[in-house]
Amino acid sequence: MNDIWGGLTQAVWLVVTLDAELLEISLRSLQVSVSALIVASLIAMPLAAFLSVKRFRMRRAVIAVLNALMGLPPVVVGLVVYVLLSRSGPLGVLGLLFSPTAMIIAQVIIIVPLIASIAHQSLRDLWQEYHDLLISMNVTQRQKMATLLWDARRALLTAALAGFGRAIGEVGAIMVVGGNIDHATRVLTTAIALETGKGEFALALALGFVLIALAIAINLAIHWLGRTEREGAW
């Protein structure tokens, strides 16, 4: 019991004093996840808008695949990215394995289906409202997509926050492609796993506090945005 309380006390002290190692790991985790979120959003949101306004033969199949990929095991994504970026893989010449870039690639693959699926649900409902108006105005497909993306920006921000929440808490894929290298690819989740295995509960708890704080902040932001959107609709 004394060890537990001692670890908690040290963890709180590390957070309060902004311990250098804690700060480094937290900032790297944010850098990787925010970078992945930006890239994933640039892919997922236009894709969601395209699926909302464009009708083609395989559209339902594409939407079904996107929804199915939301449950894609992250460790499998990590394995695929590892094979692609390894020395014997097709992209091995780039030398990206065990780097933050490899971790960003893995996170992008993981969160694109999530962001696209959530965004598509919102854009699909909005398209039903705007369909007749935009058709009568004889605008291009690109203009239709741009209109939907702009008017649904709050809902899209909610989708982005959901993607960020999954990215920041990811451990399996980035452990495989990042290697959890100190001062290079160690992030919050991988550091927690490592420090717990070493029995260093103080740093592990401090990192856990930071991760929990980020998760709570993300969920509060999603809740606030959702409530704001409903109030705006009234």
C-alpha positions, 0 to 999 in steps of 0.5 A: 500500500505504501508503494502505491501511495508513494507512486501516486505522490511521485506521479502527481509531483512529476505532473505538477513540476512538468518533468522533462521526460514526461513533457517530452513524451507527451509533446511527441505523442501530441505531435504524432497524433495531431499530424495523423489527424490532419492528414486523415481529415484531408483524406476522410472528409472529402471522401465522405462528401463525395460519397454523399453527393455522388451516385455510382454503382459500387457506392454502397459497397464502399460505404460498407467497407468504410464502416467495416474498417472502423473495427480494423485491429490496429496491430494488423495495421501496424503489421502491414505498415511494418511489411511495407516499410521494412528493408525488404518491403516495397517502401523500404528504400525510404527508411521510414521504419521506427520513425515518427513518420511510420507511426503517423502513417499507421495512425492515418490508416486507422482513423481515416475510416472512423472519421469518414464514416462519422462525417458521412452520416452527417453529410448524408443527412445534410445532402437530403436537405440541400439536394433540391436547392443545389441541383436547381442551382446547377452547381458542380460536384466540387461546389456541392461538396464544398457547400456540405463540408462548410455547413457541416463544419461543427459535425466534422469537427466532432468526427475529427475529435473522435479520430484524435481520441482513437489516435492518441490512445493507440498502442499496438500499431505504433509499438510495431512500427515505432519500436518505442525508442527513447527520445525518438518514437516513445509516446504516451501509450507505449511509455506507459506499457514500458514503465509498467513492465519495468515496475516504474509506476510513478512515471507510468501513473503520471503518463496515465494522468496526462492521457486521461486528461486528454481523453476527458478533454476530447469527450467534453469537447465532443459533448459541447460541440454536439450540444451547440449543434443541437441548439443551433438547429433549434 
